[in-house]
Amino acid sequence: MKERQIGRPKIPTSLIVHLGSPEEKSEDLTVSFIDYIKNVASSELYPSWPEAALRSNILAQISFTLNRIYNEYYPSQGYSFDITSLPKYDQNFQKGRDIFENIGQIVDEIFNNYIVKGNHIEPYFASYCDGKNTLCEGLSQWGTVSLAKLGKTPTEILKYYYGNDISIIRNAEVAEPILSYPGIPLQLGDVSEHVRIIKRQLNRIAVNYPALPTFETIHEFFDVLLEDAVKKFQDIFDLEVTGIIDKATWYKMKYLYSAVKKLSDIYAEGVSQEEIEMKFGLELKKNDQGTHVQGLHYFLSVIAYFDEDIPFLDVDSIYNEQTEKMIRAFQKKYHLEETGIVDVTTWNKIKEAYFELLSHLPKDVLSHKDEIYPGISLSLGMKGDEVRTLQGFLKQIAKKNSTFPIVEVTGCYDTKTENAVKQIQKENNLEETGRVGPIEWKYMIEKWKQ
């Protein structure tokens, strides 16, 4: 899934403009990004201005717009639009207005360029005002005219107002606009790069709200520590205390993260490349390899075993042509775009199909249900029937192997359970995390059957 907050931002094909103040009941208009910028530029600028002034202003308008979209400024506050039409809040957009020819030509040329500050990833909040009727700390639109007449280039004009550490990202990729929310709630036992995103955001929010717990290790496992942190966050910010990151909690976190980092401010703290680096990315495709591919293969293999519409394959660690074939067959059956790539939408549907399968197993395999991975990652501190089942297998393995760590069946994932899982991981050259995913479960069942 091509997320807005992952990597360099992409230019959206379209955006939703609210024709009024945020709280006002007004029309929401879907406009192509290019047409929106042309409209704003034609509403705020004079076509007779020097070209350097027009270009510097349009770059500021593009960057301002992208900053709003990148930070999901309005969606994170519960609104269903990207930006308003009023300069009091955003920029001047006039429905149905004519576009100046020379301004339209400039926008066509530079619509996918934007400003960044220092080593920041997010489009710069290029604040500006007209410089006559209103003054501000950012760019003066009329001031750009004077600078252009002195022979300054668009970049020199922008640096005059925003500092010498700005630069222009050119020819950014254009993509369909996608919201950052993963589509389904995140909860205990989930494994996702979205979990890693949330932990980074909570760590930064905790700097300003020290009552929140922090994470020494940022990994993709939704464990008990994260559940406790989410409950604390929900309690502090008057959300329903569930420990589950639903859409309301996700966007409250995103809103506060943007607020404490001042991402919608001319003096933003900014987001660096290191903060957004993903260990596994948000999609899996041909030639990818590793434990996440193995996990995908496990889920697909179980589904394919019971579903003749999905071709079967053995579990390995490389996303190959057979994997792609399985994914296309799965996507076709569930009416998804047949890309052969596992994006967030496809992955959510795979999990949904897997859990549906577990709850409706044929009678002739019910006695073997416990041998199938329960679908959630198990880790230290977790409790429940899944942990009890895990411990039952580990205890039986220890009875047959005197060198294997002893585990008691308590239903609570304790350090003894963790040590036994690490032993399984060690024997199979897996990272010794002490957490159980589909691959650990597979190897555990194989060892139990020996």
FENKAHU-V524565 format. One line per field, one symbol per residue. psi: psi as a letter, one per 30 degrees, with the letter a starting at -180 (. if undefined). A space follows every 50 residues. Layout:
psi = ???
//
This chain:
psi = kjkegkakllkkellkkjialefkjlkkkkkkeeeeeeeeeffflkfflk eeeeeeeeeeeeeeeeeeeefheeefgglglellgkfeecljkjkgllkk eeeeeeeeegfgklklkbglekkkiikllffdekllfbkjefefeeeeff gkleeeeeeeeflfgllkkkhlkklkkklfkfflkklkfljkfeeeeeee eeeeefefiffkllkekjlgkjaeeeeeeeeeeeeeghlkjfgkjaeeee feeeeeeeeffhfhkfhkelkleefgkkeflglklkfllaeeeeeeeeee eeeeefjffkkkllkagkjaeeeeeeeeeeeeeghlkifgkjaeeeeeee eeeeeeeefhklefgefgeffkkffkkklkfllaeeeeeeeeeeeeeeef jffkkkkkjfgkjaeeeeeeeeeeeefghlkifgkkaeeeeeeeeeeef.
//
